[in-house]
Amino acid sequence: MTESIVRQGRMFHNVSDSIYWLPHDDEELDRLVGQHFALKALFEGNVAKEILPTLEKGAKILDVGCGPGTWIMDLATEFPECELYGVDFCDVFPSDIRPPNVQFLHANVLERLPFDDNSFDFVNMRFFMLALRQDEWVTALKEVYRVLKPGGFFQSLEAGMMDRGNDFCLWVGGIFMNVMRERGQEPYIAFKVNELMEKANIQHIKIDKRDTYLSKPDQLNREFLWDIVNIVRSAQPFLTGPLGISPEKFPQFLQRFEHECKQPPGAQWLIAVNVGQKQC
Ligand SMILES: C[S@@+](CC[C@H](N)C(=O)[O-])C[C@H]1O[C@@H](n2cnc3c(N)ncnc32)[C@H](O)[C@@H]1O
């Protein structure tokens, strides 16, 4: 069982050395499940189109930092002939019921993953922006390179910052970025993953950037508004001090944040998928 620590009523991992700052309780796992289906709709699928032919042939796939395993189990159902593995340093993935072609393992990508060199046709890593310090990215990507087969694909999905919206949203976004920088993290890592891949010898193939419009009333944009409000809710223990808001007043602040995202000019949140390939 992953060791936990409670902060302001939420349950966080207690992995020494890790900078990851979101909780791993049921509320956060629900957010990740909701976020998965919103991302799938935004990017019109779970996998970039360049990778699909590899999966159709039957492939060995790894999801690093799989969380509750929603992406990998969804993919396993789409591609029953593939062999899939999910790893996470918190044991939040299902232990009993899962598709028969999926296995979950406890592992830390900053240490050696429990797989041989050249094992996987496809490695996925999603939402590590709050999990790695800037200088840990190359270590993690070198481990991805090691376990990828020559010709194997890498897909990374990360988000931008709250840097478009009214003054209130820009204030919240600015504080969030300051906290990331104080923790040694790069807020705009989504747009630097290409350089990091090259440092790890993974050839960058493309970036696919898609915007979400948090003031729009359609279902998908409403889901991203719900997601970003809940990310801020999950990060509460790290934000109350910098925002100058007490834990008791935080629910009121979140209501205001949600309201302000919908006000002119309308907050926007950019999300990016980077695709790379290990050279043969
Ligand atoms: C924001 S969640 C994303 C989960 C999942 N990839 C998704 O998109 O739904 C980040 C996940 O990475 C895991 N994680 C953080 N640092 C890790 C590390 N060094 N090695 C393995 N997993 C890690 C966390 O426990 C968490 O489940």
The ligand as a Gaussian input file, in Angstrom:
#p B3LYP/6-31G(d) Opt

LIG

0 1
 C       -2.088000      13.713000     -12.929000
 S       -2.013000      11.994000     -12.667000
 C       -2.363000      11.382000     -14.317000
 C       -2.834000       9.949000     -14.324000
 C       -3.078000       9.367000     -15.716000
 N       -1.871000       9.406000     -16.528000
 C       -4.181000      10.108000     -16.415000
 O       -3.902000      10.832000     -17.367000
 O       -5.345000       9.953000     -15.993000
 C       -0.278000      11.658000     -12.546000
 C        0.002000      10.242000     -12.111000
 O        1.410000      10.029000     -12.156000
 C        1.790000       9.272000     -11.015000
 N        3.210000       9.540000     -10.786000
 C        3.751000      10.696000     -10.347000
 N        5.097000      10.602000     -10.297000
 C        5.402000       9.335000     -10.718000
 C        6.623000       8.621000     -10.889000
 N        7.807000       9.200000     -10.615000
 N        6.581000       7.354000     -11.352000
 C        5.382000       6.755000     -11.605000
 N        4.187000       7.374000     -11.459000
 C        4.201000       8.645000     -11.029000
 C        0.859000       9.751000      -9.919000
 O        0.745000       8.821000      -8.850000
 C       -0.442000       9.943000     -10.685000
 O       -1.233000       8.772000     -10.668000

